């Protein structure tokens, strides 16, 4: 079934207000798959920002750890530090097991 221009406008309005695709489908009677397809194909452009999105403020700075231009804290350095810590803990556990 084709979606009318009025339905598409209503769908876009709801998505722009932050309504989830699922709720839009329930409200408009258009399937979730059709809503997702419209968004994916660009017929309805959702400006919605995910709730868990990271927002970046200001300009990136040079990280003293890796030298990359990043928004602090530097995720690359945090991951490297976590990897080093995990390896050290693993080695400690292996040393305890080998005794």
N, C-alpha and C positions, 0 to 999 in steps of 0.2 A: 504494500500500500504506500503510495506517495505521500510525502509530508508537504503540507501547504506552506506558503510563505509566512502566514500568520503563526503557524505552529513553530516554524524554524525561528522566527523572531522571539516567540515566547520561550523557546528552549534556550536561546542565546541569553536572554535576559536572566533567566533562572541560573544559568551557569555563571554568568558575570556576577551575580549576587552571592556566589559561593555555594550554591546548592549542589549536592553531589549528583552524579549522573544517575545513580539509582533512584534518588528522590525525584529527579526530573522525569524519569521514566514513569514513576508512579503517578505523579501530578498530571502529566500530559497524556498518558495512555500510549506512549510510544515505547517500544521495547528498549531495554538497556543496550542491547547489541546495536540497534539503529542509532541511538544517541552516541555511543562510542564510535561508531563508524562515521557519523557526521563530524565529530570532533577530530578524529584521526585524518579524515580527508580534507579538513579545512573549511567545510561548508558552514560549520558553526565553530567559531574560534573561542575557546574558553581562556579567559585571562586569569583563571583561578590559580592561586599559588598554594601548593600543598602545605598542610599544617606543619609538617616536619622539615620544611625548606630552610636552608641556612640563608640568612640575609647578610650581605657584605656591605659594610659602610666604609666610606673613604677610599683612598688609594691603597693598593698593595704595597708592602714594604719588603726590603731585602731581609731574608732570614739569616741570622748569624750562624745557624747550624748547618744548613745545606746550601745557602747562597741563592736560593730561588726567590723570585718575587711572589709573595704570598700575602694573604690576609692572616694575621696572627690569631690564634696559635697555629703554627705550621703543622699541618696534618701529616706530611711526609716525615718530619722529624719525630712526631709523636709515635708514628707507626714503627719507625726504625728503633726508637727507644724501647717500645713494647716488645719488639722482636729480640733485641739484645737481652732484655730482662727475662723473657721467656726461655731463651737459650741458657742463660745463667742458672735459672731455676731447674731446668731439665738436667743440666750437668751436675748440680748439687744432688738431685734425686738419684741420678745414675751413680754418683760417687757413694751415696748411702747404700744403695743396693749392692754395689760391688764389694763392700766391706764384709 
